[in-house]
Amino acid sequence: MQIFTTKIVDVAKEANLFASQGGPIILAQIENEYGDIMWNYKDAGKVYINWCAQMSLAQNIGVPWIMCQQPDAPQPIINTCNGHYCHDFQPNNPKSPKMFTENWIGWFQKWGERVPHRSVEDSAFSVARFFQNGGVLNNYYMYHGGTNFGRTSGGPYITTSYDYVAPIDEYGNLNQPKWGHLKHLHASIKLGENVLTNYSTRNDKDLGNGITLTTYTNFTGARFCFLSNNNNDTNSDANVDLQNDGKYFVPAWSVTILNGCNEEVFNTAKVNSQTSIMVKKSDDDNKLTWKWKMEPRKDTMHGKGSLEAYQLLEQKELTMDASDYLWYMTSVDINDTSIWSNATLSVNTMGHTLHGYVNRRYVGYQFSQSGNNFTYEKQVSLKYGANIITLLSATVGLANYGAWFDEIKVGISGGPVQLIGKNNVTMDLSTNLWSYKVGLNGERRRLYDPQPHGGSWHTNSFPIGEPLIWYKSEFKSPLGTNPVVVDLQGLGKGHAWVNGHSIGRYWSSSIAPSDGCSNTCDYRGNYAPDKCNTGCGNPSQRWYHVPRSFMNDGLNTLVLFEEIGGNPQSVQFQTVTTGTVCANVYEGKQLELSCQNGEVISQIQFASFGNPEGQCGSFKKGSWDATHSQSVVEAACVGKNNCGFNVTKETFGVTQGATDVNDSIARLAVQVTC
């Protein structure tokens, strides 16, 4: 670890990247969330964390070192907080700044799970509440979603997509309204910069019923306030009277930011940013024609490997993470078919999926529901004499966190592997002579490479539902600059490559539970990964990111290794673009609409200034509506990439006092297409 840390520091120093050298790096982190698991290592854990501190400080980088989730971080290392909320966190040194190093803006997804969402209101609430309680730094995890290309996803069972419902999605598009709402939050907090960074006093005043007013005052007397409502039910919205500083409506589970303590500039639950509904458009010019080749397995079907042992070995110790796959092969002699002609093959495996063959005949596969150990059981027919048993074990990402995570076993480590015959007669094969082979022959022959490897491919009608098969097709790069995805609906489980670049594992047949989703999301209350889920009853991941940097201007090659059996006929390339854009802006705020990737606003589908009802996709006019709502928005926005204006009654020709209801706070609801 010291060698690695020193190397990284030296590279940064050579490029003058540290703030002490005039560069942009203001903090450096050593270790990560070790405090959450340190107790497993007892005294050795404490010794290690002290060594980490001494080693890092000796690097002399001229900026502070931090440790995340390390309550006993040795001084002068600054301990920081990771989580969904860190407002109550206090560093272990009163002189240390209070830092939120990982604000979990969403959550990762695993195969077989629904899509988790953390609402924009709750995300903003956690940030504002943190700064209200004396925070100085907030960092998002993740701010830009990503993709686990290749075999980089861990977990196990973490999906290839690591979109995380981040403010910028895995394709690089703005995730609205999360991006815009947080942008406005950041700008609002920055309005208080001169006070928050130079305050002489901070006063917290409990107004009762979960309402707290926090006032920061600097040496000049300038003030900046946070007004929070920490209640989490719909009946706890509050109207707060601050006397000379004004009256404010503060929804439950929200924070209002008051510039000068008398001007509302932001509320975490009042979302004025646009909502962008992204759509995937099919590339009709790319009708795929398939070639195919069965995974070469003559050697493994005959029990021939590259290593032998009289025991069942742990998988990653043999593969060294060079492949997801390891073959286990053995032979068993049968001299009494009355007992063994109809038997059960039972394999205790540490995960994650397992395929079985007996005498070159496929007997099926099973997988763990949660990435843990399971027992594989299949009915098999054994013949008189020698019988070859071939097992293919596959991992779906390795453990990437936790105490002793490097020692978590995978594969058929120790077994047992048993044959169970008539009258439960059992034959234990665990100490047989086992032969091992790492990886697939198709991997070794680079069948995923667009250059010819491993002989010819079949061009006649391709098999459907067959395990261990390679498919190949050519396609043209979709026109334009919008992000590209490939829809792998209809496939089972496997791996995909474009022009030899791995776009990751796929598991299209891994379906999320049919329950646990809702059409609405109540942002109030502490977030948990099972809150505000979508995707019930659908594949955990259906679309896979294909960066345009992976593609050529002309023809491209898509290669699929299908592990469990599927149908590639529905596979198609699509582009991700903005379909519908909506906004629901409160009076006195700024309407901001924009399309992405150079597109323009082509149509105003709905516009109503008044008290509109519904949400994006289902807006309708309320009890009153400004007559010129549609024409005002059309004049300002149609034909433009972006548009904006202040939302006021005057903008829409509404006379103050025309009706009683018109004197209330109005909103503008807009829905447009790009």
C-alpha positions in Angstrom: 0.0 0.0 0.0 2.8 2.4 0.8 4.4 1.7 -2.6 1.1 2.5 -4.4 0.3 5.6 -2.3 3.8 7.0 -2.9 3.6 6.4 -6.6 0.2 8.2 -6.8 1.6 11.1 -4.7 4.8 11.3 -6.9 2.7 11.5 -10.1 0.6 14.3 -8.6 3.6 16.2 -7.4 5.4 15.9 -10.7 2.4 17.5 -12.4 2.1 20.2 -9.7 -1.4 19.1 -8.8 -1.6 19.8 -5.1 -2.9 23.1 -3.9 0.4 23.7 -2.1 1.9 23.7 -5.6 -0.8 25.9 -7.2 -2.8 22.9 -8.3 -6.5 21.9 -7.9 -6.1 19.1 -5.2 -7.2 20.6 -1.9 -7.7 17.3 0.1 -6.2 13.8 0.0 -7.8 10.6 1.4 -6.2 7.6 2.8 -8.2 4.4 3.3 -12.0 4.3 2.8 -14.6 3.5 5.4 -12.2 1.2 7.3 -13.8 2.3 10.6 -17.0 0.5 9.7 -15.2 -2.9 9.6 -12.1 -2.3 11.8 -13.6 -4.0 14.8 -13.2 -7.3 13.0 -9.4 -7.0 13.1 -9.3 -6.1 16.8 -6.0 -4.5 17.9 -4.4 -5.1 14.5 -7.0 -2.7 13.0 -5.9 0.1 15.3 -2.3 -0.5 14.6 -3.0 -0.5 10.9 -5.0 2.8 10.9 -2.2 4.5 12.9 0.3 3.3 10.4 -1.8 4.6 7.5 -1.8 8.0 9.2 1.9 8.1 9.7 2.7 6.9 6.2 0.4 9.4 4.6 1.6 12.4 6.6 5.2 11.5 5.7 4.3 12.1 2.0 4.5 15.9 2.7 1.8 16.9 0.2 1.0 20.3 1.7 -2.8 19.7 1.9 -4.9 18.0 4.6 -5.4 14.2 4.7 -8.8 12.8 5.5 -10.3 9.4 6.5 -13.9 8.7 5.8 -16.0 6.9 8.4 -13.0 6.7 10.8 -14.2 8.1 14.2 -10.8 7.5 15.8 -8.7 9.0 12.9 -5.3 9.9 14.4 -4.6 13.7 14.5 -4.1 15.7 12.4 -6.0 13.4 10.0 -9.6 14.8 9.6 -12.3 12.2 10.0 -15.3 12.8 7.7 -18.8 11.4 7.1 -20.3 9.2 4.3 -24.0 8.4 4.1 -27.4 9.7 3.0 -27.4 12.2 5.9 -24.6 13.7 7.9 -26.2 16.7 9.6 -25.6 15.2 13.1 -22.0 14.2 12.4 -19.3 15.8 14.4 -15.5 15.3 13.7 -13.4 13.9 16.6 -11.4 17.1 16.8 -13.4 20.3 17.5 -10.9 22.2 15.4 -11.6 20.0 12.4 -14.0 21.1 9.6 -17.2 19.2 9.3 -17.1 17.4 5.9 -19.7 15.3 4.0 -17.4 13.3 1.7 -19.9 10.9 0.2 -23.5 12.1 0.0 -25.1 9.0 -1.5 -27.3 10.6 -4.1 -28.8 7.3 -5.0 -27.9 3.6 -4.6 -26.4 0.8 -6.7 -28.5 -1.9 -8.2 -28.0 -5.7 -8.2 -29.2 -8.3 -10.6 -32.7 -9.3 -9.7 -33.5 -6.0 -8.0 -35.8 -3.1 -8.8 -34.3 0.3 -9.8 -33.7 2.4 -6.6 -34.3 6.1 -6.7 -33.5 8.8 -4.2 -35.7 11.8 -4.7 -34.3 15.2 -5.6 -36.2 16.7 -2.7 -34.6 14.4 -0.2 -31.1 14.8 -1.8 -31.4 18.6 -1.5 -32.7 18.3 2.0 -29.7 16.3 3.2 -27.3 18.9 1.7 -29.1 22.0 3.1 -29.5 20.4 6.5 -25.8 19.6 6.6 -24.8 23.2 5.9 -27.5 24.4 8.4 -25.7 22.4 11.1 -22.2 23.7 10.4 -21.0 21.7 7.4 -18.3 23.1 5.2 -17.9 20.6 2.4 -20.4 18.4 0.6 -19.3 15.9 -2.1 -21.7 13.6 -4.0 -21.4 9.9 -4.6 -22.1 9.6 -7.5 -22.4 13.0 -9.3 -21.9 11.4 -12.7 -23.3 7.9 -13.1 -21.1 5.3 -15.0 -20.9 1.9 -16.5 -19.0 -1.1 -15.2 -17.4 -2.0 -18.5 -15.6 -5.4 -18.8 -15.7 -7.4 -15.6 -15.3 -4.5 -13.3 -18.6 -4.7 -11.5 -18.3 -6.1 -8.0 -20.8 -6.8 -5.2 -21.2 -9.6 -6.2 -24.2 -9.2 -8.5 -23.9 -5.4 -9.0 -25.3 -4.6 -12.5 -23.3 -3.4 -15.4 -25.0 0.0 -15.2 -23.8 2.1 -12.3 -26.1 5.0 -13.2 -26.9 5.6 -9.5 -29.7 8.0 -10.6 -27.0 10.6 -10.4 -27.4 14.3 -11.5 -25.5 13.3 -14.6 -26.5 9.9 -15.9 -24.3 7.1 -17.1 -24.5 8.4 -20.7 -23.5 12.0 -19.8 -27.0 13.5 -20.0 -28.3 15.8 -17.4 -30.7 14.0 -15.1 -33.4 16.5 -14.6 -34.8 17.7 -12.2 -32.0 16.4 -9.9 -29.2 18.3 -11.7 -31.0 21.6 -12.0 -32.5 21.5 -8.4 -29.1 20.9 -6.9 -27.5 23.5 -9.1 -30.0 26.1 -7.7 -29.3 24.8 -4.2 -25.5 25.3 -4.6 -26.1 28.8 -6.0 -28.4 29.7 -3.1 -25.8 28.5 -0.5 -23.1 30.4 -2.2 -25.1 33.6 -1.7 -24.2 33.2 2.0 -20.5 32.7 1.3 -19.3 35.9 3.0 -21.4 35.0 6.1 -20.9 31.2 6.3 -17.1 31.5 5.9 -16.7 34.4 8.3 -19.4 34.1 10.9 -18.9 35.1 14.4 -22.1 33.6 15.8 -24.4 30.8 15.0 -27.8 30.5 16.7 -30.2 27.6 16.5 -33.8 28.6 17.6 -36.3 25.8 18.2 -39.7 27.2 16.9 -41.5 24.0 18.0 -43.2 21.2 16.1 -39.9 20.2 14.4 -39.2 23.7 13.0 -35.7 25.1 13.5 -34.3 28.5 12.5 -30.5 28.7 12.3 -29.0 32.2 12.0 -25.4 32.8 11.0 -24.1 36.3 11.6 -20.7 37.7 10.6 -18.6 40.5 12.1 -20.3 43.1 10.0 -23.8 42.1 11.2 -24.7 40.4 7.9 -27.0 37.4 8.3 -27.8 34.2 6.5 -30.5 31.8 7.7 -31.7 28.2 7.3 -35.3 27.4 8.2 -35.9 23.6 8.5 -39.0 21.5 9.0 -37.8 18.0 10.0 -41.3 16.4 10.1 -41.9 13.6 7.7 -45.6 13.5 7.2 -48.0 15.4 4.9 -49.8 17.0 7.8 -46.7 18.7 9.1 -46.3 21.4 6.4 -45.7 24.7 8.3 -46.5 28.4 7.9 -43.8 30.2 9.9 -44.0 33.8 10.9 -40.6 35.4 11.5 -42.2 38.7 12.4 -40.0 41.5 10.7 -38.2 38.9 8.6 -41.4 37.7 6.9 -43.8 34.8 6.7 -42.8 31.5 5.0 -44.5 28.3 3.9 -42.1 25.4 4.8 -43.2 22.0 3.6 -42.5 18.9 5.7 -39.0 17.4 5.4 -37.6 20.6 3.8 -35.2 23.4 4.4 -35.7 27.0 3.3 -32.7 29.2 2.6 -33.1 32.8 3.5 -30.7 35.3 2.1 -30.3 38.1 4.7 -32.7 36.0 6.8 -35.6 37.8 5.1 -35.6 36.6 1.5 -36.5 33.1 0.5 -34.1 32.0 -2.3 -34.6 28.3 -2.2 -36.6 25.5 -0.6 -35.5 21.9 -1.0 -39.1 20.6 -1.5 -40.1 23.3 -4.1 -38.7 22.0 -7.3 -38.6 24.6 -10.1 -36.2 22.9 -12.3 -37.3 21.1 -15.5 -38.1 17.4 -15.6 -36.6 15.6 -18.7 -38.1 12.3 -19.7 -35.5 10.5 -21.7 -36.5 8.1 -24.4 -34.7 5.4 -26.5 -35.2 5.6 -30.2 -34.6 2.5 -32.4 -32.2 2.7 -35.2 -34.3 1.1 -37.9 -31.4 1.0 -40.4 -29.6 -1.5 -38.2 -31.5 -4.7 -38.7 -29.0 -7.3 -37.3 -28.1 -10.5 -39.2 -26.4 -13.1 -37.0 -23.6 -15.6 -37.3 -23.0 -18.1 -34.6 -20.5 -20.6 -33.1 -20.9 -23.0 -30.2 -18.4 -22.6 -27.4 -15.6 -25.1 -28.2 -15.6 -27.6 -25.4 -14.3 -30.9 -26.8 -11.5 -30.9 -24.2 -13.7 -30.1 -21.2 -16.4 -32.6 -22.2 -13.6 -35.3 -22.1 -12.4 -34.1 -18.7 -9.2 -32.6 -20.0 -7.8 -29.6 -18.1 -4.5 -27.9 -17.4 -4.3 -28.7 -13.6 -5.2 -31.7 -11.5 -5.8 -32.1 -7.7 -7.5 -34.5 -5.4 -9.6 -31.8 -3.9 -12.1 -29.1 -4.9 -10.2 -25.8 -5.2 -11.4 -22.3 -4.7 -12.2 -20.6 -8.0 -10.5 -17.2 -7.9 -7.2 -18.7 -6.6 -7.1 -20.6 -9.9 -8.5 -18.0 -12.3 -6.6 -15.1 -10.7 -9.6 -13.0 -11.9 -8.6 -13.6 -15.5 -12.1 -15.0 -16.3 -15.5 -15.4 -14.8 -15.4 -19.1 -15.7 -13.7 -22.2 -14.2 -14.2 -25.8 -15.3 -14.3 -28.6 -12.7 -14.0 -32.1 -14.3 -13.8 -35.6 -12.8 -14.6 -39.2 -13.8 -16.5 -41.8 -11.8 -16.7 -45.6 -12.4 -20.2 -47.1 -12.0 -20.5 -50.9 -11.6 -24.1 -51.1 -10.5 -26.6 -49.3 -12.7 -29.5 -50.5 -10.6 -28.4 -47.9 -8.0 -27.0 -45.2 -10.2 -28.8 -45.2 -13.6 -31.2 -42.5 -12.2 -29.3 -40.4 -9.7 -29.1 -36.9 -8.3 -26.0 -34.8 -8.8 -25.6 -32.6 -5.8 -23.0 -29.8 -5.7 -22.5 -27.4 -2.8 -21.0 -24.2 -4.4 -20.0 -20.8 -3.1 -21.5 -19.2 -6.2 -22.5 -17.8 -8.4 -23.9 -19.9 -11.3 -23.2 -23.5 -12.1 -23.7 -25.6 -15.3 -23.5 -29.4 -15.3 -22.7 -32.0 -18.0 -22.6 -35.7 -17.6 -21.0 -37.7 -20.4 -21.2 -34.6 -22.6 -24.9 -34.3 -22.0 -26.1 -30.9 -20.6 -28.1 -31.4 -17.4 -28.9 -27.7 -16.7 -27.8 -24.7 -14.7 -28.7 -23.0 -11.4 -27.7 -19.7 -9.9 -27.8 -18.1 -6.5 -30.6 -15.7 -5.8 -28.3 -13.4 -3.8 -24.8 -14.2 -4.9 -24.2 -16.5 -1.9 -23.6 -20.3 -1.7 -26.3 -22.7 -2.9 -26.8 -26.3 -3.7 -27.0 -27.4 -7.3 -29.2 -30.4 -7.8 -30.0 -32.1 -11.1 -31.2 -35.6 -12.1 -28.6 -37.5 -14.1 -28.4 -40.8 -15.8 -25.1 -42.7 -15.3 -23.9 -45.6 -17.4 -21.9 -48.7 -16.6 -18.2 -48.0 -16.5 -16.5 -44.6 -16.7 -18.7 -41.4 -16.5 -17.3 -38.0 -17.0 -18.8 -35.2 -14.9 -18.0 -31.6 -16.2 -19.1 -28.6 -14.1 -18.7 -25.0 -15.3 -18.7 -22.5 -12.4 -19.2 -18.8 -13.2 -18.9 -15.7 -11.0 -20.9 -12.5 -11.4 -18.5 -10.0 -9.8 -16.4 -10.5 -6.7 -16.9 -9.1 -3.2 -15.5 -5.5 -3.1 -16.2 -4.5 0.5 -16.3 -5.8 4.0 -13.9 -7.4 6.5 -11.8 -10.1 4.9 -13.6 -9.6 1.6 -10.5 -10.8 -0.2 -10.9 -14.2 1.5 -14.6 -14.7 0.5 -14.6 -18.0 -1.4 -16.3 -18.5 -4.8 -16.8 -21.6 -6.9 -17.0 -25.2 -5.7 -14.6 -24.6 -2.9 -14.4 -27.8 -0.9 -17.8 -29.0 -2.1 -19.1 -31.5 -1.3 -19.9 -32.9 -4.7 -22.1 -36.0 -4.3 -24.1 -38.5 -6.3 -27.2 -39.7 -4.6 -28.6 -42.9 -5.9 -31.5 -45.3 -5.2 -32.5 -45.5 -1.5 -30.3 -42.4 -0.9 -27.1 -44.3 -1.4 -24.5 -41.5 -1.5 -21.1 -41.3 -3.3 -18.9 -38.4 -2.3 -16.7 -37.2 -5.1 -15.0 -34.3 -3.3 -11.7 -36.1 -3.0 -11.8 -37.6 -6.5 -9.1 -36.5 -8.9 -10.4 -33.3 -10.4 -9.1 -31.6 -13.5 -9.4 -27.8 -13.9 -9.4 -25.4 -16.8 -9.5 -21.6 -16.5 -11.8 -19.7 -18.8 -13.6 -20.4 -22.0 -11.9 -21.6 -25.2 -13.8 -18.8 -26.9 -12.1 -16.3 -24.7 -8.7 -17.8 -25.3 -9.3 -17.7 -29.1 -10.6 -14.1 -28.8 -13.9 -14.8 -30.5 -15.0 -11.4 -29.3 -12.4 -9.7 -31.5 -13.7 -8.3 -34.8 -10.6 -9.7 -36.5 -11.0 -13.4 -37.6 -10.1 -15.8 -34.9 -10.9 -19.4 -34.2 -12.2 -20.5 -37.6 -15.4 -19.8 -39.5 -18.8 -18.9 -38.1 -22.1 -20.5 -39.1 -24.4 -18.3 -41.2 -27.4 -20.6 -41.3 -30.4 -20.2 -39.0 -29.0 -19.9 -35.5 -29.9 -21.9 -32.4 -32.2 -20.3 -29.9 -32.1 -21.1 -26.2 -28.9 -23.1 -26.4 -26.3 -22.5 -23.6 -22.7 -21.6 -24.2 -23.0 -20.1 -27.7 -21.4 -17.2 -29.4 -23.3 -14.8 -31.6 -21.8 -12.1 -34.0 -23.4 -9.4 -36.1 -22.3 -6.2 -37.9 -24.0 -2.8 -37.6 -23.5 0.8 -38.6 -22.9 3.5 -36.0 -26.2 5.3 -35.4 -26.3 8.8 -36.9 -26.0 11.9 -34.7 -24.3 12.5 -31.4 -26.9 11.1 -28.9 -25.6 8.4 -26.6 -25.9 4.8 -28.0 -27.3 1.8 -26.2 -27.9 -1.8 -27.2 -31.2 -3.4 -26.2 -30.4 -7.0 -25.2 -34.0 -8.0 -24.5 -34.6 -11.7 -25.2 -31.2 -12.8 -24.2 -30.3 -14.8 -21.1 -27.0 -14.1 -19.4 -23.6 -13.5 -20.7 -21.1 -10.9 -22.0 -21.1 -8.4 -24.8 -18.4 -6.8 -26.9 -18.4 -4.0 -29.5 -15.3 -4.0 -31.8 -13.5 -6.0 -29.2 -14.4 -3.6 -26.4 -16.3 -5.2 -23.5 -19.5 -3.4 -22.7 -19.9 -5.6 -19.7 -21.9 -8.6 -18.4 -25.5 -8.8 -19.2 -28.3 -10.8 -17.5 -31.5 -9.9 -19.3 -33.4 -12.8 -17.8 -32.8 -11.5 -14.3 -36.2 -10.1 -13.4 -37.0 -7.8 -10.5 -39.8 -8.7 -8.2 -43.3 -7.7 -9.4 -44.2 -5.8 -6.2 -42.6 -3.0 -4.3 -43.0 -0.2 -6.9 -45.3 2.9 -6.9 -46.3 5.5 -9.4 -45.6 8.2 -6.8 -42.7 8.8 -4.6 -43.1 10.4 -1.1 -39.8 12.1 -0.5 -40.5 12.7 3.2 -38.7 10.6 5.7 -35.3 8.9 5.8 -34.3 7.4 2.5 -33.7 3.6 2.2 -32.9 1.6 -0.9 -36.3 0.0 -1.0 -38.0 3.4 -1.2 -39.3 4.9 -4.5 -38.4 1.9 -6.6 -39.3 1.4 -10.2 -38.8 -1.4 -12.7 -41.0 -4.1 -11.0 -41.4 -7.2 -13.1 -38.8 -6.0 -15.6 -35.2 -7.1 -16.3 -32.9 -5.4 -13.8 -31.0 -4.1 -16.8 -32.2 -4.2 -20.4 -30.1 -1.5 -22.1 -26.3 -1.4 -22.2 -24.2 1.7 -22.9 -22.0 1.6 -26.1 -19.7 4.7 -26.0 -19.3 6.2 -29.4 -15.6 6.1 -28.8 -15.9 2.3 -29.1 -17.5 2.5 -32.6 -16.1 3.1 -36.0 -17.5 5.5 -38.7 -18.3 2.5 -40.9 -19.2 -1.1 -39.9 -18.9 -2.3 -36.3 -19.0 -5.8 -34.8 -21.2 -6.9 -31.9 -20.3 -10.2 -30.3 -22.3 -11.9 -27.6 -21.4 -14.8 -25.5 -24.7 -16.3 -24.3 -24.2 -18.5 -21.3 -27.6 -19.9 -20.4 -29.6 -19.6 -23.6 -31.5 -16.8 -25.2 -32.8 -15.3 -28.5 -30.9 -12.5 -30.2 -33.6 -11.7 -32.7 -34.9 -8.7 -30.6 -31.4 -7.2 -30.0 -31.2 -3.7 -31.5 -29.2 -0.5 -31.2 -30.9 2.6 -30.0 -30.1 6.2 -29.2 -30.9 8.0 -26.0 -32.6 11.4 -26.4 -34.9 13.9 -24.7 -38.5 13.0 -25.3 -40.6 15.3 -23.1 -39.5 18.2 -21.0 -41.7 19.6 -18.2 -41.5 22.3 -15.6 -43.6 23.3 -12.7 -42.4 26.7 -11.6 -43.6 28.8 -8.7 -44.5 32.4 -9.2 -41.4 34.6 -8.6 -39.0 32.0 -9.9 -37.2 31.6 -13.2 -38.5 29.2 -15.9 -35.6 27.4 -17.5 -36.1 24.9 -20.3 -33.5 23.2 -22.5 -33.1 20.3 -24.8 -29.9 18.2 -25.0 -27.4 17.5 -27.7 -28.3 20.5 -29.8 -32.0 19.7 -30.2 -34.6 22.5 -30.1 -38.0 22.8 -28.5 -40.5 21.9 -31.3 -43.9 22.0 -29.6 -45.6 23.3 -26.5 -47.9 20.5 -25.5 -49.2 22.1 -22.3 -48.9 25.5 -20.6 -50.9 26.9 -17.8 -50.1 29.7 -15.4 -52.5 29.6 -12.4 -53.1 26.6 -10.2 -52.5 23.6 -12.6 -52.9 20.1 -11.4 -51.2 16.8 -12.1 -47.6 16.0 -13.0 -45.4 15.7 -16.1 -47.2 13.7 -18.7 -50.6 14.3 -17.0 -50.9 18.1 -16.5 -54.4 19.7 -16.6 -55.7 23.1 -15.9 -56.9 24.0 -12.4 -59.7 26.2 -11.2 -58.1 29.3 -12.8 -55.7 29.8 -15.7 -54.1 32.8 -17.5 -55.6 33.1 -20.9 -52.3 33.7 -22.7 -50.3 30.9 -21.0 -49.8 28.9 -24.2 -48.9 31.9 -26.4 -46.4 33.4 -24.0 -44.5 30.2 -23.7 -44.6 29.5 -27.4 -43.2 32.9 -28.2 -40.4 32.5 -25.7 -39.4 28.9 -26.4 -40.4 27.3 -29.7 -37.4 26.8 -32.1 -34.8 27.4 -29.4 -32.4 25.0 -27.7 -33.1 26.7 -24.4 -35.3 29.4 -23.1 -36.3 31.1 -19.8 -38.1 34.0 -18.2 -39.3 35.2 -14.8 -42.7 33.7 -13.9 -44.9 36.5 -12.7 -48.5 37.5 -13.1 -47.4 40.5 -15.2 -45.7 38.2 -17.7 -49.0 36.5 -18.4 -51.2 39.6 -18.3 -52.9 38.7 -15.0 -54.1 41.8 -13.2 -53.3 41.8 -9.5 -56.5 41.6 -7.5 -58.6 40.4 -10.5 -60.0 37.6 -8.4 -59.4 36.5 -4.8 -57.6 33.3 -6.0 -55.3 35.3 -8.3 -53.7 37.0 -5.3 -52.4 33.6 -4.1 -49.1 32.1 -5.1 -49.4 30.8 -8.7 -47.5 28.3 -10.7 -46.6 27.7 -14.3 -46.8 24.1 -15.6 -45.3 23.5 -19.0 -44.7 20.4 -21.1 -42.8 20.6 -24.3 -41.2 18.2 -26.8 -37.6 18.4 -28.2 
